[in-house]
Amino acid sequence: MRSFKLNPILLSLAASISFSAFSSEATAPDSQGSESSLKLEQIVVTAQKKVEDIQSVPVSIVALGADKLGNMKMRNSQEIVSQAPNVQMLGSNGDAQLVLGMRGVTQSDYSPNGSGAVALYVDEVYMGATPLASGVQLFDIDRVEMLLGPQGTLYGKNTTGGAANIMTTRPQMLGTSGYLDVGVGNFGYKTVSGAFDTELADNWGARLAFTSSENDGFVENKLDNVENPSQIDEQAMRFSLMYEGDNLNGILRVHKSRSRANHSSILLIEADGGGENGGVGLGYTGYAREDLGFHETESNRVEEKEFDLTGVNLTLNYTVEDYTLTSITSFDSGEYFVPEDADGSPFKLLEDDFFAETDQFTQDIRVSSSYGGAFNFIAGLFYSSDSTDGATRYRWLADYGDGIMALSNNCEDTFFYGCYYANSYEQSRSTKAIYLHSTFDVTKAVSLTFGLRHTRDTIEIDNYSSWYGEAENSYYQESDGPILGSLGLDNESDEIDDANTSGKLGVDWKIADNLLVYGAYSTGYRGSAFNGFAFAPEEFTSVEPEELSAWEFGFKSTLQNGRTRLNGAVFHYNYENQQFLIFDAGLQYLLNAGESEIQGAELQLTTQATNKLTINAGVGLLDAEYVSMRYAGVDLSGNTLPSSPEVNVNLMLDYDLWESDNLWVQLHYDGSYISKQYFEPFNDDRLAQPAYSIHNARVNVTFGDESHKVGLYVKNLTDKEYVTYSVDLVADWNGLFFFRGAPRTYGIDYKYTF
């Protein structure tokens, strides 16, 4: 394995984080009072399906509460990664698709029928399918929990990397309360969100929350009479009804979200200045970006992406003596349509449509014990089913373009230029699982954890067909089916049946009241999948499940009489059959890698440094490489896994600048550093993102008995230009394909709380 090559500045930062946590015991009181009386607020999580202090859970967890989320001005689920060590966001479809990675475990396939390697849960409901995960918006959130490492026992499949839990705010049952938050910013940004909470009766409460955001797009389109890409136009609402009785409590949630904004802009640049194909420009044309800036484009096709997500879930808890019976039932329906101008040029060189519609039902029922003795357990049954109608359409060279004007092509004459290629299919999946998570206190200080989960999966794909036709005529075609001819897939069907047993064996030792050390061996897996991007018969394949086994050793410490939390972990993974999508001479293959090895470490610090300053910081180190990997006769062993930067650092500072009886001024900063990373297994430096940093800042002014708050903020303070995904399109288009990160944004918001 390779050794980590660390920047001396980063080493100094990591050292200072550790040193400051242990050395500031002797800090003298400041002028505002004794610092020895300062304490951090307790963080409560439900990572192990029960309410616990985060410091007592022998799992590596990053938790962000409502205040931190608000200061970071997070808008959607892709933004939750910036303050978590060894957590990555892979923008494989721009702002249109959530792809999370943890500790080098991520996904490179973005087919609408797939699911990620890091599971996303909202109020304990799995949102795995692309049309569901893409519709999730962050609003009225109580906290976000990120569980690092395989979670095969309590969360099941598709948690090879870990799991992210988004917990929404519950009815407060404290009379009537709520808030209204409005804001404006650059790029025409406007937002409004709020919540109304009321106690209906002694045992009943309700909460209605909503959000709406829009802007004019952060990429400037230089073409006349064509809108800007990368717009935001989102709305969502959630209604929650809660009952709390002596033995029974329950909460019913109904949610709906909608997005109709223009899709994120593509950045396609010539490979080697056009030298790969004789200097003829993108897509064998005379076009090149030339004098366009990073956040400028000449895209001829800017159309609305369409995301719709609707669902209802019911959580019931019934307690009798030493047992709690929990039932979580959910129905969710999501629709996903992404029209993409993949060439980002004024010509119709490469333009795509992605569509999927998913309906999902899940049922989790479990029993938890609360014995007074040494042994306790959680045992449950889980069932889920989802059905997806999917379709993809690629248009290739509807016109050439010679750098000046469009030149039409005829598909029937070339069977390449001027064609569109399309597929459609129906997919259904079902999962059945039984699980047990148990703890046994060997002594007052030492506990054992044992977990086991057995899962059976079935995936069926039906009516998989592919065809081609004239690209120019396809923009207005609303029906599926061959126009000029079949590509070789005609109502194909297939089925996969899998079974997997995953689990965990761990030990934790509470050395003192303020220090817990733990070690665990755990396994996880990601389910099989069909290639949703198959057009030719040789592409119509499936991949085997991913499997991961992990060793992890960590500690959780509370120092300085509760003022500081310092947590750390080291881990080693054996990773088999990683699923990845690869482009090769116009074809797309979904494949399994051979074997990978991942090792790394994390350090997380939270400290109330003074009565005015709170610090959150983290460092993640990662060494993720292929041990056995070959493709097209090329040995890729030793290459770095996609989206696996060797170093990432996060820092958050909150400083109370001024506080009086009716005025509170707070300064907030959060930033992150990510070292060089690749997005594909060949580790092509042309497609890599070099190391970069993002800095964000905010000023909050709270007044009027804390009922009024005005905030000024800026994100990406230095206007850093960076990319979140890349693809090699040299062979067919002489281009390097990227998705841009957002530029500098800033604004002001006002929040009224009642």
N, C-alpha and C positions, 0 to 999 in steps of 0.2 A: 504494500500500500504506500501511497505517496505521503510525505510529511506536509503539514500545513505551512504555507508561506504567508506569514502575517506581517502586515504593515506595523512598523514600530509605534506609530500613533495609536493603533488599535490595541497593541499590547499594553501601552501605557494606560489607555482607558479601562481595559479589563482589570489591570492591576489596581487602578485607583478605585474602581467599583468595590473590589474585595477589601482593599485597605480601609476605605472610608467607613465601610460597614462595621468593621471590627475595632477601628481605632478611635471612633468618635465617642466612645463611652465617657471619655474624660472631658468632653466639650463643656466649657463653662456656660452658665446661664446667660442669656442675652438680656437686653433692657426690658423686654416685654414679660419676663417671668422665667420660672425654672423650666429648662428643657427636659429635665428628668421626668416631668409629669406628662410629656407628650406621648401620644400613642396613636398608632395607625388604626383605622377602622377595620373591623373584622370583615373578611370576604367570605361569603357563603356561596357554595356551589352545589350543584346536583349531578356532578360528573359520574357518580356511582349510583345514580337513581335514588338517592336519598340526600337530605339536607345535611351538609357538613361544612366545617371550617376548612378552607382551602389548605391550611397548614397541616391538617390531619389526614389528608388524602395522599396515599403513596403512589401518585401519578403525576407526571409533568403536565401542569396546567397553566395556561395564561388566561386570566379573567379580566375583562374590561367592563366597568360599570357605566351607568347612564351618564354620569358627569364627564368621564373621560371620553366617551363616545361623542358627547355633545361638543366638547372642546376640540376634538379632532375633525369635526364637521363631516362625519362619515355619511355617505348617501346610500350605498348599496353594499351587498355582501362581499364584493371584491376588495373593499378597502379595509377589511378587518385585520389584515396581515401585517400592517406596517409597524406594529408595536409588539411583535412576538418573535423571539429568536427561532431561527431555523424553520420559519413558515414563509412560503412563497405564494405569490399570485401569478398564474400563467394566463395572460390574455390571449388565448388561442383563437378567440373570435372577437377581439376588441372588447367593448363594453357590453357585448351581447351574450356573453356566456361566462358563468362562474367556473373557474378551474383553480382549486387550491392544491398546494403541495406542502407536505410536512416532512422535514428531514430527508429530502431527496426523493421522496415517493410522491409522484404526481401522475398526470396523464398527458399524452400528446394527441390522443384521438378526440376530435370534437364533433363526432357524428351525432345527429339529433337523437338517435336511439340509444346512446351510451350513457354510462354513469361514471362518476369520478372515483379516484382512489382515496379521497378524503370525504367522509360522509358529512352532509349538511343536514342538521336537524333544526326545526323551528318548533318550539314548545314540545319537544320530544317526538315530533313527527318527522320521519325521514323524507327529505326532498331531493331524491337522487336523480331522477330523470331530468334531462336537459330542459324540457319545457317548464318543469316545476322550479328547478333551482334558479333558472334565469329570471324568473318573475319575482323573486324574493327582494323586497326593499327594506332597508333599515329605518324604522320609525317607531317612536314610542317604545324603545327597547329598555328593558331592565338591566340586562347584562349579556355579554357574549363570552362563552367559555370555549377555549381551544384545547383539546386533549391531544397531546403529542404522543405518537407511537401507536402500534396496532391495538385496536379495541375490540378484539374478536369475541369476547364473552358477552358483555352487556349491550354491544351495538351491532355485532354481527358482520355481515359481508360489506365490502366496499369501504373498509376502514383499515386497509394496509398502512396508510399513512397516519391516520388518526381520525378525529371527528371534531366538528365545529357545532356548538350548540348556541342558538339564538333564543333567548328567553324574553318574551314580550312582557310588558307591564300588566299586572293583574289589577282588577278593581281593588281599591284601597279600603273600602268598607268604613270610611271615616267621614260621613256626611257628604258634602258636595265640594268638589275641587276640580282643578284642571289647569290648562295653559293654552296660550296661543302664541305661536312663534312665526314671525314673518321676516323675510330678508331679501336683499338685492345684491347683485355683484356684477363683475365684468362679464363680457360676452353675453350681455342681456339676461343674466341669471335672475330668476325670481322664484321664491319659494314661500310656502305657507304650510304650517303643520300645527296640530293641536290635539287636545284630548279633553273630554268631559267625563267626569267620574262622579257617580252618585250612589248613595246607599238607599236601596229601594225599601228595605225593611230590616228587622233585626238580623236576619240571616242572609239577606240578598243584596248584591251589589252589581252595578253595571258600569262599563267603560266603553266609550266610543272614541277612537283615535283615527286620525287621517293625515295625509301628506300630499302635497302637490309641488312639483318642481319643473322648471323649464329654462332653456337658454337658447341662444342663437347658433351654437356650435363653436368649438374652439379651434377648428381648422378652417382657414379662409380659402374659399373656392374662387380662383381667379377667372373662371369662365363666366361670361355674362348670362344673366337670367337663369342661373342654376344655384340652388341653395347651398349653404355650408353643411358639410358632414359633421359628425360627432356632436349632435344635438342631444339635449335632454328634454323629455316631455313625459313626465311620469305622474301618476296619481295612484293612491292606495288608501284603503280604509280597513278598519278592524273593529268588530263589535264583540265585547266579552261580557258574559253573564255568569256570575259566580254565586254559589250557595255554600255556606259554612254552617254545619250542624254539629251536634255533639260527637257523632261517630262517622258522619258522612259529609264529605265536601266534594264539590265538583265545579268545573268551569267549562262553559261552552263558548267557543270562539268561531266567528264567521269572518272571513277575510276575502278581499278582492283587490287586485292590483292591475294596472293597465299602463302600457307604454306605447307611444306612437312617434317617437323621435327618429330623426335620420340616423342611419347606422354610422358606426365609427369609421373614420377614414383610413384608407390603406396607403402605405408608403411602399412603392415598388421602384427600386433604383436599378440602373444598369449594372450588370456584373462586369467588373474589370473595365469600366468605361466602354462597354460594348465589344471588347476584344474577343469574348467567348464566341460570338457569332459574327465576326467580321465587322464589328462596329456599326451594325445595321439598326441598333436601338432596341427598344422593348418589343417583344413579340414579333421579331423579324420585320419591324417597321423602322421608319426614320425618326420616331419620337423619343425624346429624352427629357428628363425633368429640367435640366440645365440650370436656370437661375432661380428656381422655386426654393423658398425657404422650407425649413423642417416642418413647420405647421401651415404650409400652403399646399394647394393641390389644384389640378385642372380636371377634376373628375366630372365626366359627362352624365353619370348616372348617380343621383342622390335621391334615394327613396326611403320611405319610413320602414323601420323595423317595427314589428308588431308582437308584443308580449301581453298575454292575458293570463292571469292566475286567479282562480276562485276556489275556495275550500271551506270546509267546516270540520272542526275537531272537538271531541268531548272527552274530558279527563275526569274520572271519578276515583275517589279514594274512600274506602270503607274500612274503619278500624274497629277491631273487636279483640279485647284482651291484648295479647302479645303479637297480633298480626295485623297487617294492613294489606288489603286487596286493592290493586290499582288496575284500572282499565283505561286505555287510550285508544279511541276510535277516530279515524279520519277519512274524509273523502276530499280529493283534490283533483282539479282539472286545469291543465295548462296548455296554452297554444303559443307557438314560437314560429315566427317568420322573419328571416333575415335576408334582404336583398343586398348583394355585395358587388361593388365595382372593384374587382380584385386587381385590376391594372392601374387604377387611379389616374387614368389618362383621359384626354378628350375623345378617345376613340373606343370603339366596342371591341376590345382585344380579348379580355377575359372577364366575364360577368356571371355571377352565380346567384342562385336562390336556394335557401335552406328552409325547410318547413317540417314541423312535427306537431302533433297534438297528442297529449297523454292524459289518460284518466287513471287515477290511482286510489286504491283502498288499502288501509292498513289497520291491523288490530294487534295491540300488545296488551297482554293480561299477565299480571305478576303478583306474587305474594312476598311480602317482606316481613321478617321477624324483628322483634325488639325485646328479646329475652334479657333478663338481668344477668345471665351467666356469660360464659366465655364464648359460646358459639352463636352466630347469627347468619342469616342467609337471605338471598333474593332468588326466587325461582320463577320462571315465566315461560309463556308460549307466545310466539310471534307469527303473524301471517300477513303477507302483503301480495297484492296483485296489481299489475298495471298493463295497460294496452296503449300502444303508440302507432299512429298512422304517420309515416314519414315519407318525404320526397326531397330530392335534390336535383338541381338543374344547372349544368355548366354550359355557357355559351362561349365558343372559341372562334375568335376572329370573324365576328359578324362583318367587320370591315378591317382592312389593313391599317390604313392611315399611313401617309408618307412623311409625317411630321408637319404637314400643312393642311391636308384635307383627307376626308374619309374615302377609302376605295373599297367598293363592295366585293364580296366573295359569294360563291355559289357552292353550297354544300354538296349537291349531287355531282358536281364536276371534280371535287377534291376529296370528298369524304374526310375532311379534316377542317379546312378553312371554311368558315361560314356556317358551321353546324352547331346545333345544341345537342347535349347528351343528358338524358334524364333517367331517373329511376323512381320507383314508388314501392312501398311495402307495408305490411301490417305485422306488428310484433306484439307478442304477449309474454309476460313473465309472471311467475309466481314463486314465492319464497315461504317455506315453513321452517320454523326453528323452535327448539326447546333449549333452555339455558339455566344454569345454576351458577351463582356467585356467592361464595361463602367466606367467612372469616372466623378464625379460632384464636383466642388469646391464650398462648402457651404460658405466659406469665403476665404480670401487670404491664410489663414493658415490651414484650415481644409478641407479635401477632403473625399468623400465617393467612395467606389468601389463596383460595383455590377456585378457579372458574372453568367452566366447560360449556360449550355451545355446539349443538349439532344442527346443521342446516341442509335442507334439500331445495335445490333450485331447478326450475324448468323454464326454458326459453323456446318459444316457437316463433318462426318467421314464415309468413304466408304471402302468396301473391307477389313475390319479388320479381319485378319486371324492369327492363331497361330498353330504351329506344332512342332514336335520333331524328332530327328534323332540321329545317331551315332556322338558323339562329335569329334572323331578323324578324321572322313571323312569330317567335315564341313569346315575345313580351306580352302579347295580348291573348295568348292561349290559356284557357281556363280548365280544359279537360286533359286527363292523362291518356296516354296510349300512343302507339306508333303513328308517326306522321309520314316519314319516308321509309323506315324499316326498323327492325329489331337489332339490338346489340348483342343478343344471344341469351338473355335472361328473360324467360317467358313464364310467369306465374310459378316461379320456383318456391319450394317449401323445404324447411329443415327444422330440426329440433335438437336441443341440447338438454341433457339431464345431468346435474352435478350434485355431489354430496361432499360436505366438508365438516370436519370437527376442529374447532379452534378452542383456545383456552389460555389460562394464565396460572402460574404458580409463583407466589411471591412471599417475601418475608419483610416485615418492617420492625424496627427497634426504636422505641422511644427512649433515647439515652437520658434525656432530661425533659422537663416540661416544655422547654423551648427548642428542642432538637430532635428531629426524626430522621433516621436513615432507612433506606429501603433498597431492596434488590428484587428483580422479577425476571422471569422468562415468560414470554407471551407470543402468541401467533395470531395472524390475521390473514384474510384473503379478500380478493376482489373477484367477483363472479365472471363467468364466461361472457362473450359478446360476439355478435355478428357485425361484419363490416357494413355500415350503413352507407358507405361511399362506393359500393360495387356497381360497375356498369358492364364490364366485360366478365365472362364466365370465370376467368382465372382470379378475379378479385372477390368473387362470392365465397368468402371463407369465414371461419370463426376462430377465435382464440381461446386457449385454455385459461383457467383461473390463475390469477397471480397468487403467490403464497409468500408470506414473509414470517420469519422467526426472529425474535428480538431478545437480546439481553440488555437490561437497563439497571443502573445503579445510581441512586440519587440521595439528596438530603434536603430537608426543609428546616430552616432555623428562624427563630424569632429572637431578636437581639435588642439590647439597650432598653429593657423593660417594656418591650412592645413597640418601640419606635421604628424598628428596622426588620424587614424580612429579607433573607438571603437564601435563595433556593438554587440548586444546581443538579445536573444529571449528566451522565455519560452513557453512551449506548453503542451497540454493535448489532448490525442487521445482516442476515442472509436473505437475499431477495431473488426469487425465481419467477420466471415467465412474465416479466414486466410487459404489459401490453403497450404497443406503440404503433402509430400510423406513419407511413413513409411514402413519399412521392418518388416515382421512378418512371421516367420516359412517358409521362402522361397518365400513368396508372397510379392508383392508391391502394396500398396493401396494409391490412391490419395484421400485425405479427406479434409473436412472443419473443422477447429477448431470452437469452440463455440464463445466465446467472449474474447477479450483481452483489457487491459487498458495500455496506455503508457503515461508517462509524463517525462519531461526533460527540459534541459536548455543548451544554447550555449553562448559562449563569444568569439569574434574574435577581434584580435588587429593587426593593421599594423601601424608601426611608423618609421619615419626617425629619429632614436634616436640621431645620430650625422650626420655630413656631410659625414661620412664614413660608418656608420652602419645602416642597415635597418633590422627591426625585424617584422616577421609575426608569430603570435601565436594564438592558439585556445584551448579551453577546452569544452568538451561535457560531459554532465551528462545525464544518462538514467535510467529509471526504467520501464521495460517492462515485464508484467506478464499476464498469463492466468487468467481470471476471471471465465470462465466456459469452462472446457475442460476435457473430459473423453475419454479414449481409452482402449478397452479390459478390461473393468471393473475397470480400475485404474483412480482415480481422480487426474488430473494433475493441478487442480486449484492452483494458487500461484506459479507455476513454471515459470522460466524466458523464454521468447521467444528466439528462436534460433538467433544467431549472434547479440546479444544485450548486449555488455559490459557496465557495469555501468559507467565507466569513460574512456574517451580517450583524449589524449593531443597531440597537434602537435606544432612544433616549427621550424622556418626557420630563419637563420641569413645570411646576406650578408654583408661582411666587405671589404672595399677597402683598401688593405694593402699598395699599392703604386700606385701613379699616377703621370705621367710626360707628356711631350708633345707627346711622342711616345711609352709610356709603361704604361700598367694598369694591376695590379695584384689584383685579387679579391679572397677572401676566402668565401666558401659557406658551410653551414651546414643545414641539415634538419633531423628531427627525429620525432618519434611518440611513444606514450605509449598507450597500450590497456590493460584494466583490464581483468580479467577472463571472458571467454565466453563459452557458450554451442552451439552446432550445431544441437541439436535435442531436442524435447519437454520433454523427460524424465529427463533431467538434470543429466545424468550419469557422475560422476566425472572422470571416466576412459576415457571418450570421450571428456572431456573439454580441452580447451587450457588455461593454467594458464596465468596470467598477464605477459606481456613482452614488451620490447622496441626495436626499430630498429633505428640505427643511420647511416646517410649517410654524406659524405663530398666530397668537390670538390675544386680544385684550378684552377682558370682561369688566363691565361697570354695573354693579348691582346696587339698587337703591329702593326706597319706598318700602321698608320692612321686607326686603328681599322679594317683593312681588314684581319688580321691574328689572330687566337685565338687558343691557345693550352690549353687543359684541362686534369687534372689528377683527377680521381675520385675513390671512394670506396663506395660500397653499402653494408648494413648490416655489419658495421665496426667491431662489436664484434662477428660476425659469430654466431648469435643467432639461435638456433634450435627451430622452431615453426611449427604449422600445421594450415591449412586454412579450413579444413572440416573433418568431421568424421562420421562414420556409425557403428552401432552395428551389427556385423555379428557373434555374439557368438553362436546363436542357431544352425546355419548350419555349421559354419566354425571354431568355437572356436577362432574367431579373432576379433580384433578391427581395423577398417579400417580408414586410414588417408591419406590426401594429404599433402606433405611437402611444407614448404615455401623455398624460395631460400637461399642458403648460402652466405657467403661473396663473392662479385665479385668486381673486380677493373680493371682499364684500363686507356688508354690515347687516346685522340682524337684531331684532328686538323680540324679547320674550316676556309676556305678561302671565304671571301665575296667580291663580286665585284659589 
